[in-house]
Structure formats: structure tokens, C-alpha cells
Amino acid sequence: MVSPRSTTKYKPRQPDLFGYRKPRAPQRYLAHMIDVGDHGCIYEPGNTCVALFSCARCGWESGWIERQNKTHVLRGVACAKCNDQPQGSLAG
């Protein structure tokens, strides 16, 4: 049996009543961790580890950045080259 969704294009359940769609945020390209550790020094308040990030898309490497915890490291940081950010700005 063929499902109706596979034969027709997907349609939203409710039509767009007001002609307005919320604009999407621009895509962020993220650099992911390649090494995480503890350098044995005193961290900034709120940080517990340091991490090194690399972008698989362009090969950019961040250098060691202090992060709050493992979950914060796994989120990644915005790639400075792919997102056209200034070198010192590591939002994320």
C-alpha cells in the first residue's frame, strides 16, 4: 500500500493565513573538538577545562579555549573562517 504522503508533495496541516513566515537564522558552521584536557592552572570563573577545536569544512583550528564543562565543549564553537567572523570573536 502506498502512503498518500509519498505520492504527493508535503503540505502543511494549516495554510499560511497571514502571509508571514518567521525568518530563519543564518546557518552557523561549527568547529568541533579535537582535544580536551586540563592544563593544571587556574581557570577563569565558571570554566573547568580547555579544548582545541577544528573545522572539518575549511581546516581552521581555534587554539586552546577555556570552556565550562564537557557539554559546553560538545556544542562546538562557530568557525571564524566559514562564518566570516573576526579572529577574536568565538561566539557559541
N, CA, C and O atoms as a GROMACS GRO file, in nm:
protein
  368
    1MET      N    1   0.084  -0.117   0.000
    1MET     CA    2   0.000   0.000   0.000
    1MET      C    3   0.089   0.125   0.000
    1MET      O    4   0.187   0.130   0.074
    2VAL      N    5   0.057   0.222  -0.080
    2VAL     CA    6   0.135   0.344  -0.092
    2VAL      C    7   0.074   0.451  -0.002
    2VAL      O    8  -0.047   0.475  -0.006
    3SER      N    9   0.158   0.513   0.079
    3SER     CA   10   0.104   0.617   0.167
    3SER      C   11   0.080   0.744   0.086
    3SER      O   12   0.154   0.772  -0.009
    4PRO      N   13  -0.023   0.821   0.121
    4PRO     CA   14  -0.053   0.944   0.046
    4PRO      C   15   0.060   1.046   0.052
    4PRO      O   16   0.074   1.127  -0.040
    5ARG      N   17   0.138   1.045   0.156
    5ARG     CA   18   0.247   1.142   0.169
    5ARG      C   19   0.358   1.116   0.068
    5ARG      O   20   0.424   1.209   0.023
    6SER      N   21   0.381   0.989   0.032
    6SER     CA   22   0.490   0.957  -0.059
    6SER      C   23   0.457   0.992  -0.204
    6SER      O   24   0.548   1.011  -0.285
    7THR      N   25   0.328   1.002  -0.237
    7THR     CA   26   0.292   1.030  -0.376
    7THR      C   27   0.270   1.179  -0.402
    7THR      O   28   0.276   1.222  -0.517
    8THR      N   29   0.244   1.256  -0.299
    8THR     CA   30   0.222   1.399  -0.317
    8THR      C   31   0.325   1.477  -0.239
    8THR      O   32   0.389   1.425  -0.148
    9LYS      N   33   0.341   1.602  -0.277
    9LYS     CA   34   0.434   1.689  -0.203
    9LYS      C   35   0.379   1.716  -0.064
    9LYS      O   36   0.258   1.723  -0.046
   10TYR      N   37   0.465   1.730   0.032
   10TYR     CA   38   0.423   1.756   0.169
   10TYR      C   39   0.355   1.892   0.178
   10TYR      O   40   0.408   1.992   0.129
   11LYS      N   41   0.239   1.894   0.240
   11LYS     CA   42   0.166   2.019   0.261
   11LYS      C   43   0.149   2.040   0.410
   11LYS      O   44   0.121   1.945   0.483
   12PRO      N   45   0.164   2.164   0.457
   12PRO     CA   46   0.143   2.188   0.599
   12PRO      C   47  -0.003   2.159   0.637
   12PRO      O   48  -0.092   2.167   0.553
   13ARG      N   49  -0.024   2.128   0.762
   13ARG     CA   50  -0.159   2.095   0.808
   13ARG      C   51  -0.252   2.215   0.800
   13ARG      O   52  -0.371   2.200   0.772
   14GLN      N   53  -0.199   2.333   0.824
   14GLN     CA   54  -0.281   2.453   0.820
   14GLN      C   55  -0.217   2.550   0.721
   14GLN      O   56  -0.096   2.572   0.726
   15PRO      N   57  -0.297   2.609   0.632
   15PRO     CA   58  -0.239   2.702   0.536
   15PRO      C   59  -0.188   2.828   0.606
   15PRO      O   60  -0.230   2.861   0.717
   16ASP      N   61  -0.096   2.897   0.540
   16ASP     CA   62  -0.040   3.020   0.592
   16ASP      C   63  -0.147   3.130   0.584
   16ASP      O   64  -0.178   3.178   0.475
   17LEU      N   65  -0.203   3.168   0.698
   17LEU     CA   66  -0.316   3.260   0.700
   17LEU      C   67  -0.280   3.406   0.677
   17LEU      O   68  -0.360   3.481   0.621
   18PHE      N   69  -0.162   3.446   0.718
   18PHE     CA   70  -0.131   3.588   0.717
   18PHE      C   71  -0.019   3.626   0.621
   18PHE      O   72   0.019   3.743   0.613
   19GLY      N   73   0.035   3.530   0.547
   19GLY     CA   74   0.140   3.560   0.452
   19GLY      C   75   0.273   3.594   0.516
   19GLY      O   76   0.359   3.654   0.452
   20TYR      N   77   0.293   3.556   0.641
   20TYR     CA   78   0.416   3.588   0.712
   20TYR      C   79   0.482   3.459   0.759
   20TYR      O   80   0.417   3.373   0.817
   21ARG      N   81   0.608   3.448   0.733
   21ARG     CA   82   0.687   3.338   0.787
   21ARG      C   83   0.801   3.398   0.867
   21ARG      O   84   0.866   3.492   0.823
   22LYS      N   85   0.823   3.344   0.982
   22LYS     CA   86   0.931   3.390   1.068
   22LYS      C   87   1.064   3.365   0.997
   22LYS      O   88   1.090   3.253   0.953
   23PRO      N   89   1.149   3.467   0.985
   23PRO     CA   90   1.277   3.447   0.916
   23PRO      C   91   1.368   3.353   0.996
   23PRO      O   92   1.373   3.359   1.118
   24ARG      N   93   1.438   3.270   0.925
   24ARG     CA   94   1.531   3.176   0.989
   24ARG      C   95   1.663   3.244   1.016
   24ARG      O   96   1.704   3.335   0.944
   25ALA      N   97   1.729   3.199   1.119
   25ALA     CA   98   1.864   3.249   1.149
   25ALA      C   99   1.960   3.196   1.043
   25ALA      O  100   1.940   3.086   0.993
   26PRO      N  101   2.063   3.272   1.008
   26PRO     CA  102   2.160   3.222   0.910
   26PRO      C  103   2.233   3.100   0.967
   26PRO      O  104   2.254   3.089   1.088
   27GLN      N  105   2.271   3.010   0.879
   27GLN     CA  106   2.337   2.887   0.920
   27GLN      C  107   2.474   2.918   0.980
   27GLN      O  108   2.551   2.996   0.926
   28ARG      N  109   2.502   2.855   1.095
   28ARG     CA  110   2.634   2.868   1.158
   28ARG      C  111   2.713   2.742   1.128
   28ARG      O  112   2.664   2.631   1.146
   29TYR      N  113   2.835   2.759   1.083
   29TYR     CA  114   2.923   2.646   1.062
   29TYR      C  115   3.006   2.630   1.188
   29TYR      O  116   3.072   2.724   1.233
   30LEU      N  117   3.003   2.509   1.246
   30LEU     CA  118   3.068   2.487   1.374
   30LEU      C  119   3.198   2.410   1.360
   30LEU      O  120   3.212   2.321   1.276
   31ALA      N  121   3.292   2.446   1.445
   31ALA     CA  122   3.416   2.370   1.460
   31ALA      C  123   3.397   2.279   1.580
   31ALA      O  124   3.347   2.322   1.683
   32HIS      N  125   3.434   2.153   1.566
   32HIS     CA  126   3.413   2.056   1.673
   32HIS      C  127   3.544   2.023   1.742
   32HIS      O  128   3.652   2.042   1.686
   33MET      N  129   3.533   1.974   1.865
   33MET     CA  130   3.652   1.949   1.946
   33MET      C  131   3.739   1.840   1.885
   33MET      O  132   3.689   1.742   1.829
   34ILE      N  133   3.869   1.858   1.899
   34ILE     CA  134   3.963   1.753   1.861
   34ILE      C  135   4.046   1.708   1.980
   34ILE      O  136   4.105   1.600   1.978
   35ASP      N  137   4.051   1.791   2.085
   35ASP     CA  138   4.122   1.753   2.207
   35ASP      C  139   4.065   1.833   2.323
   35ASP      O  140   4.034   1.951   2.309
   36VAL      N  141   4.052   1.767   2.438
   36VAL     CA  142   4.002   1.832   2.559
   36VAL      C  143   4.093   1.789   2.672
   36VAL      O  144   4.138   1.675   2.677
   37GLY      N  145   4.120   1.881   2.763
   37GLY     CA  146   4.205   1.844   2.875
   37GLY      C  147   4.202   1.945   2.987
   37GLY      O  148   4.122   2.038   2.988
   38ASP      N  149   4.292   1.923   3.082
   38ASP     CA  150   4.307   2.010   3.197
   38ASP      C  151   4.453   2.052   3.200
   38ASP      O  152   4.542   1.968   3.211
   39HIS      N  153   4.477   2.182   3.189
   39HIS     CA  154   4.616   2.227   3.183
   39HIS      C  155   4.677   2.248   3.322
   39HIS      O  156   4.793   2.286   3.333
   40GLY      N  157   4.599   2.223   3.427
   40GLY     CA  158   4.653   2.227   3.562
   40GLY      C  159   4.672   2.366   3.620
   40GLY      O  160   4.733   2.380   3.726
   41CYS      N  161   4.623   2.467   3.554
   41CYS     CA  162   4.635   2.603   3.604
   41CYS      C  163   4.502   2.652   3.658
   41CYS      O  164   4.404   2.577   3.664
   42ILE      N  165   4.500   2.776   3.698
   42ILE     CA  166   4.376   2.835   3.750
   42ILE      C  167   4.294   2.884   3.631
   42ILE      O  168   4.344   2.957   3.546
   43TYR      N  169   4.166   2.844   3.627
   43TYR     CA  170   4.077   2.882   3.519
   43TYR      C  171   4.004   3.011   3.552
   43TYR      O  172   4.000   3.054   3.667
   44GLU      N  173   3.946   3.071   3.449
   44GLU     CA  174   3.856   3.184   3.470
   44GLU      C  175   3.735   3.133   3.548
   44GLU      O  176   3.704   3.014   3.539
   45PRO      N  177   3.666   3.218   3.623
   45PRO     CA  178   3.548   3.173   3.698
   45PRO      C  179   3.444   3.108   3.606
   45PRO      O  180   3.407   3.165   3.504
   46GLY      N  181   3.397   2.990   3.643
   46GLY     CA  182   3.296   2.919   3.567
   46GLY      C  183   3.350   2.818   3.467
   46GLY      O  184   3.272   2.741   3.411
   47ASN      N  185   3.479   2.817   3.440
   47ASN     CA  186   3.536   2.723   3.344
   47ASN      C  187   3.607   2.610   3.417
   47ASN      O  188   3.666   2.631   3.523
   48THR      N  189   3.600   2.489   3.359
   48THR     CA  190   3.661   2.373   3.424
   48THR      C  191   3.757   2.295   3.334
   48THR      O  192   3.826   2.205   3.382
   49CYS      N  193   3.762   2.328   3.204
   49CYS     CA  194   3.851   2.254   3.115
   49CYS      C  195   3.891   2.341   2.996
   49CYS      O  196   3.835   2.449   2.975
   50VAL      N  197   3.989   2.293   2.920
   50VAL     CA  198   4.030   2.361   2.798
   50VAL      C  199   4.007   2.267   2.680
   50VAL      O  200   4.014   2.145   2.695
   51ALA      N  201   3.980   2.324   2.563
   51ALA     CA  202   3.952   2.241   2.446
   51ALA      C  203   4.013   2.303   2.322
   51ALA      O  204   4.027   2.425   2.312
   52LEU      N  205   4.049   2.218   2.227
   52LEU     CA  206   4.102   2.258   2.097
   52LEU      C  207   3.997   2.220   1.993
   52LEU      O  208   3.950   2.107   1.992
   53PHE      N  209   3.960   2.315   1.906
   53PHE     CA  210   3.855   2.292   1.808
   53PHE      C  211   3.910   2.301   1.667
   53PHE      O  212   4.005   2.376   1.641
   54SER      N  213   3.851   2.223   1.575
   54SER     CA  214   3.891   2.224   1.435
   54SER      C  215   3.766   2.216   1.347
   54SER      O  216   3.671   2.145   1.379
   55CYS      N  217   3.769   2.290   1.235
   55CYS     CA  218   3.657   2.290   1.141
   55CYS      C  219   3.686   2.187   1.031
   55CYS      O  220   3.790   2.193   0.965
   56ALA      N  221   3.593   2.093   1.011
   56ALA     CA  222   3.610   1.991   0.908
   56ALA      C  223   3.590   2.050   0.768
   56ALA      O  224   3.638   1.992   0.670
   57ARG      N  225   3.522   2.162   0.758
   57ARG     CA  226   3.491   2.223   0.629
   57ARG      C  227   3.612   2.296   0.568
   57ARG      O  228   3.640   2.282   0.450
   58CYS      N  229   3.683   2.375   0.652
   58CYS     CA  230   3.793   2.457   0.597
   58CYS      C  231   3.929   2.426   0.662
   58CYS      O  232   4.032   2.472   0.612
   59GLY      N  233   3.931   2.350   0.772
   59GLY     CA  234   4.057   2.316   0.836
   59GLY      C  235   4.104   2.414   0.941
   59GLY      O  236   4.215   2.401   0.992
   60TRP      N  237   4.022   2.513   0.976
   60TRP     CA  238   4.058   2.614   1.077
   60TRP      C  239   4.076   2.549   1.212
   60TRP      O  240   3.998   2.461   1.249
   61GLU      N  241   4.178   2.590   1.289
   61GLU     CA  242   4.198   2.544   1.427
   61GLU      C  243   4.191   2.662   1.520
   61GLU      O  244   4.241   2.770   1.488
   62SER      N  245   4.129   2.642   1.637
   62SER     CA  246   4.100   2.752   1.727
   62SER      C  247   4.213   2.788   1.821
   62SER      O  248   4.225   2.904   1.861
   63GLY      N  249   4.296   2.695   1.857
   63GLY     CA  250   4.385   2.716   1.970
   63GLY      C  251   4.311   2.673   2.096
   63GLY      O  252   4.193   2.640   2.089
   64TRP      N  253   4.377   2.673   2.210
   64TRP     CA  254   4.314   2.626   2.334
   64TRP      C  255   4.217   2.730   2.388
   64TRP      O  256   4.254   2.846   2.407
   65ILE      N  257   4.095   2.688   2.413
   65ILE     CA  258   3.990   2.776   2.464
   65ILE      C  259   3.935   2.715   2.592
   65ILE      O  260   3.905   2.596   2.598
   66GLU      N  261   3.922   2.798   2.696
   66GLU     CA  262   3.862   2.751   2.822
   66GLU      C  263   3.712   2.740   2.805
   66GLU      O  264   3.648   2.829   2.750
   67ARG      N  265   3.655   2.629   2.852
   67ARG     CA  266   3.512   2.605   2.841
   67ARG      C  267   3.457   2.564   2.977
   67ARG      O  268   3.532   2.527   3.067
   68GLN      N  269   3.323   2.573   2.992
   68GLN     CA  270   3.258   2.548   3.120
   68GLN      C  271   3.263   2.401   3.162
   68GLN      O  272   3.300   2.370   3.274
   69ASN      N  273   3.224   2.312   3.071
   69ASN     CA  274   3.219   2.169   3.104
   69ASN      C  275   3.217   2.089   2.974
   69ASN      O  276   3.227   2.145   2.865
   70LYS      N  277   3.204   1.957   2.986
   70LYS     CA  278   3.207   1.870   2.869
   70LYS      C  279   3.091   1.899   2.774
   70LYS      O  280   3.109   1.897   2.652
   71THR      N  281   2.972   1.926   2.828
   71THR     CA  282   2.857   1.955   2.744
   71THR      C  283   2.881   2.082   2.662
   71THR      O  284   2.846   2.088   2.544
   72HIS      N  285   2.939   2.181   2.724
   72HIS     CA  286   2.970   2.306   2.655
   72HIS      C  287   3.073   2.283   2.545
   72HIS      O  288   3.067   2.348   2.440
   73VAL      N  289   3.166   2.193   2.567
   73VAL     CA  290   3.267   2.160   2.466
   73VAL      C  291   3.202   2.088   2.348
   73VAL      O  292   3.235   2.116   2.233
   74LEU      N  293   3.110   1.995   2.375
   74LEU     CA  294   3.047   1.917   2.269
   74LEU      C  295   2.960   2.002   2.177
   74LEU      O  296   2.934   1.961   2.064
   75ARG      N  297   2.915   2.117   2.223
   75ARG     CA  298   2.835   2.206   2.138
   75ARG      C  299   2.917   2.264   2.024
   75ARG      O  300   2.862   2.300   1.920
   76GLY      N  301   3.048   2.275   2.041
   76GLY     CA  302   3.135   2.331   1.939
   76GLY      C  303   3.138   2.483   1.947
   76GLY      O  304   3.068   2.544   2.028
   77VAL      N  305   3.220   2.543   1.862
   77VAL     CA  306   3.229   2.689   1.851
   77VAL      C  307   3.211   2.725   1.705
   77VAL      O  308   3.240   2.644   1.617
   78ALA      N  309   3.166   2.846   1.679
   78ALA     CA  310   3.148   2.891   1.542
   78ALA      C  311   3.285   2.906   1.475
   78ALA      O  312   3.377   2.963   1.533
   79CYS      N  313   3.298   2.855   1.354
   79CYS     CA  314   3.424   2.864   1.279
   79CYS      C  315   3.443   3.007   1.233
   79CYS      O  316   3.355   3.065   1.170
   80ALA      N  317   3.558   3.065   1.264
   80ALA     CA  318   3.586   3.204   1.230
   80ALA      C  319   3.595   3.225   1.078
   80ALA      O  320   3.550   3.328   1.028
   81LYS      N  321   3.652   3.131   1.005
   81LYS     CA  322   3.665   3.147   0.860
   81LYS      C  323   3.532   3.128   0.788
   81LYS      O  324   3.494   3.210   0.705
   82CYS      N  325   3.462   3.021   0.819
   82CYS     CA  326   3.338   2.988   0.747
   82CYS      C  327   3.226   3.088   0.778
   82CYS      O  328   3.140   3.111   0.693
   83ASN      N  329   3.226   3.147   0.896
   83ASN     CA  330   3.122   3.241   0.934
   83ASN      C  331   3.163   3.386   0.916
   83ASN      O  332   3.089   3.476   0.955
   84ASP      N  333   3.279   3.411   0.860
   84ASP     CA  334   3.330   3.547   0.837
   84ASP      C  335   3.329   3.631   0.964
   84ASP      O  336   3.284   3.746   0.962
   85GLN      N  337   3.378   3.574   1.072
   85GLN     CA  338   3.385   3.647   1.198
   85GLN      C  339   3.527   3.698   1.218
   85GLN      O  340   3.621   3.640   1.163
   86PRO      N  341   3.544   3.804   1.296
   86PRO     CA  342   3.680   3.846   1.331
   86PRO      C  343   3.749   3.736   1.411
   86PRO      O  344   3.683   3.656   1.478
   87GLN      N  345   3.880   3.733   1.406
   87GLN     CA  346   3.957   3.624   1.467
   87GLN      C  347   3.931   3.611   1.617
   87GLN      O  348   3.926   3.499   1.667
   88GLY      N  349   3.915   3.721   1.691
   88GLY     CA  350   3.896   3.713   1.836
   88GLY      C  351   3.756   3.676   1.879
   88GLY      O  352   3.734   3.647   1.997
   89SER      N  353   3.661   3.677   1.789
   89SER     CA  354   3.522   3.652   1.826
   89SER      C  355   3.490   3.504   1.811
   89SER      O  356   3.486   3.451   1.700
   90LEU      N  357   3.467   3.438   1.922
   90LEU     CA  358   3.430   3.296   1.922
   90LEU      C  359   3.295   3.280   1.988
   90LEU      O  360   3.285   3.224   2.096
   91ALA      N  361   3.192   3.329   1.925
   91ALA     CA  362   3.056   3.318   1.981
   91ALA      C  363   3.012   3.174   1.977
   91ALA      O  364   3.039   3.103   1.881
   92GLY      N  365   2.945   3.132   2.080
   92GLY     CA  366   2.891   2.996   2.077
   92GLY      C  367   2.890   2.941   2.207
   92GLY      O  368   2.848   2.827   2.226
   0.00000   0.00000   0.00000
